[in-house]
Amino acid sequence: MKHTLLLFIATLLLISCTNNSNKNNIYVKDINELKKAIKLAVPGNEIVLANGVWSNAEINFYGNGTKEKPITLRAETSGKVFIEGNSYLHLGGTYLVVDGLFFRNGYSPKSAIIRYMIGKDTVAYNCKVTNTVINGFTKPSRLTNDKWIEFYGKHNQLDHCYIAGKANDGETVRVFFTGNEHIKNHHQITNNYFGPRPRKGGARAETIRVGDSKTRVSPSFLNVSNNYFEACNGEVEIISDKTNFNTYKNNIFYKCEGSLVLRHGSYATVDSNIFIGGDESDFYGGIRVVNTGHFITNNYFYKIKGSAFRTPLAIMNGIPMTPLNRYKQVTDVVIANNTWVDCKSPWQIGIGQNLKSADVLPPSEIRSAPPIRSIVANNIIYNTTIDATPIINHSTMEGIQFKNNLIDNNGANYSEYDVLQNGTIKMKKINNWLYAPIATQNTPLNNVFNGYEFEKIQQDIFGSSRKEKNSIGAINELSVAENFRIEKKNYGPKWFSTEKNKVEPVTYKASSIEGELAKIIKKATNGAIIELTDTLYTISSSIKIDKNISIRSKNNKNKTQLVFKGAQNTPLFEMNSKGNLKLENLLLKGQPTTNAFTPLQENMFSAYNISTKNCVITDFNYVLKAYKGSFSDSLSIQKTTIKNCKNGFVLAADEKGDYNAEMFTITNSKFINVQKNCINFYRGGYDESTIGGFLTITNSLFSNCGIAEKSNVLLKTRGIINVQISGNTFKNNPIEFAAILWGEKNNHHQNNTLINSGKIKVEEQQKLEILY
């Protein structure tokens, strides 16, 4: 008996040592144990969450640690504690640390996943979330607003985290200023990996937003440094700075379709950031300048080709006597020692000047105040191909002093404005995006202008001293630039890989047996190709598309027919979140009461895409009927005939400046006998900072369409900013207007033939409802 008792005690001690090797550790296995541990924790305690799935974990982490002895809430093994379902983690108190958690497969039932405040009286100070992942933890509906991470209090930190996949309304990270206890906060957002954020189709989709229009006079002293931003494409503003004295330094912006925007804040330091674009998108952005006192230095831009608000360097016009939520005049800004390589029209001055819109906008919207008392000096523009317009002046540049700025425009002299010195810069290509000047004596590179407080620019972009030797541009020392590498492992948690595994698509074959096609699609892997082996398929119920699927006819010479005989108001293809459907060489035949494609009416948390090539779509009620809660990133109609349908494509957004599709392209296609809504692409309300909605129609035919069109407009594009209609033929369409375009925006038409089809009208100004 005694021997058995000793053995039992020894076993308990062994288990205790295994689970709690540190006497300060509190090991918990479920939410009830966690709540008790939090209540009992004292400075120096580590609350250890057991590995596994923690579902519906609503965690309020409150405690008062000290600088020397914080209270820590951590995973037993980093990356092995999965927070899922309806879960959140809110912090309140002092010196708390959260480490190693993984949020996935769910969403927060609150307004934030991680919040540095539990309640009004339980704000976080000196607290840190580190080594943590939030991946796709997004609300079911894209229309529901939340923020993934909300900063309150002071001296809080977010570091070495991976955050990606937010698809719904609201910023990824938001810093709040709701009282004196939140200003002068000195928060630190460092060494994080902000992974892809998909296009949202409207505003309120920043990756980081600091404050709002009511905080434009508040001091913050936030530090956002050493972060990696990849494909942060939610909207035109990746970072929206709306408070004062903030720092944005040593960040990498890799192929992001947006800009670092100094929106309402003043006196920002923007130093040593790298903006990497490419040829595959014309929407990669740089830095947009509004307000007062910014110091913008040592930044490097490669192939940033965005225009307007996404321009590589956009210096805006302001509004005289501006309301709080509009645009303050740019004053007292320094832009020095930056480099632009192969960017498109990299400097644009007076962006947003809109005097031509004075008749349709209130005076409080007219941006007529040009930048003043500012200096642009010691910068380099280098092009490997000639850029005809490296500078675009939308207003006046008289209030800016330009000093010692050098352009090498691939041998072509540029002289439109007397603000750039032409020269030859010998550059070394270090990698596929980095060019550094090879220093020689007595070259224009050495002609450095020393302006007021320029002594603050003590180092170049890679940390080389400018004290003994100084040159213009972002890079001062070639040898240091040659050794620079972007190490992704330095951003986000060490345990989480951002590399995407390439998987070869699997090809499945489907016969015309009833239900077989739907079954194969359901079991198919993402990216699968479905080959149809028969000539005629009868489909009796909707086919769900919630992954990347390609469907094509096995016989390239004949189109396989899909005849849909579903119930009234149902679609042949039901588009779900993340559904990506590619159709090739098919004939889709419906009934007057069914649709070819329809997304879900609710809970579309992510975008869908549709592509048709060499197809025929006939006899449907709607080709595509989209609800306002849905969003398509890409609609591509190629070599496709759409005929004998009541309606074509209806993309019905709401009135908040949102829209239902980003890229809508129609090429070499035919619309025949579509009774109404051939194209009804709508964007309601006026919000000039929301740039989106792209419709391109080329080399296509519209014949005998619009017989039931009450609006008398064949192609309806009300409020869409970017419309291109070229090389098309409009024949025997009984309508007054083939299209009404917004001339003041990027709406264009050319080389179209109109035969008994009304005309294309251009309205230079359109009066829309102001959204704010």
Secondary structure, 3 states (H helix, E strand, C coil): CHHHHHHHHHHHHHHHHHHCCCCCEEEECCHHHHHHHHHHCCCCCEEEECCEEEECCEEEEEEECCCCCCEEEEECCCCCEEEEEECEEEEEEECEEEECEEEEEEECCCCEEEECEEECCEEEECCEEECCEEECCCCCCCCCCCEEEEECCECCEEECCEEECCCCCCCCEEECCCCHHHCCCCCEEECCEECCECCCCCCCCCCEEECCHHHCCCECCCEEECCEEECECCCCEEEEECCECCEEECCEEECCCCEEEECCCCCCEEECCEEECCCCCCCCCCEEECCECCEEECCEEECCCCCHHHCCEEEECECCCCCCCCCCCCECCEEECCEEECCCCCEEEEECCCHHHCCCCCHHHCCCECCECEEEECCEEEECCCCCCCEEECCCCCCEEEECCEEEECCCCCCCCCCCEECCCCEEECCCCCEEECCCCCCHHHCCCCCCCHHHCCECCCCCECCCCCCCCCCCCHHHHHCCCCCHHHCCCCCCCCCCCCCCCCEEEECCCCCHHHHHHHHCCCCEEEEECCCEEEECCCEEECCEEEEEECCCCCCEEEEECCCCCCEEEEECCCCEEEEECEEEECCCCCEEEEECCCCCCCCEEEEEECCEEECCCEEEEECCCCCEEEEEEECCEEEEEEEEEEECCCCCCCCCEEEEEEECCEEEEEEEEEEEECCCCECCCCCCCEEEEECCEEECCCCCCCCCEEEECCCCCEEEEECCEEECCCCCEEEEEECCCEEEEECCEEECCCEEEEECCCCCCECC
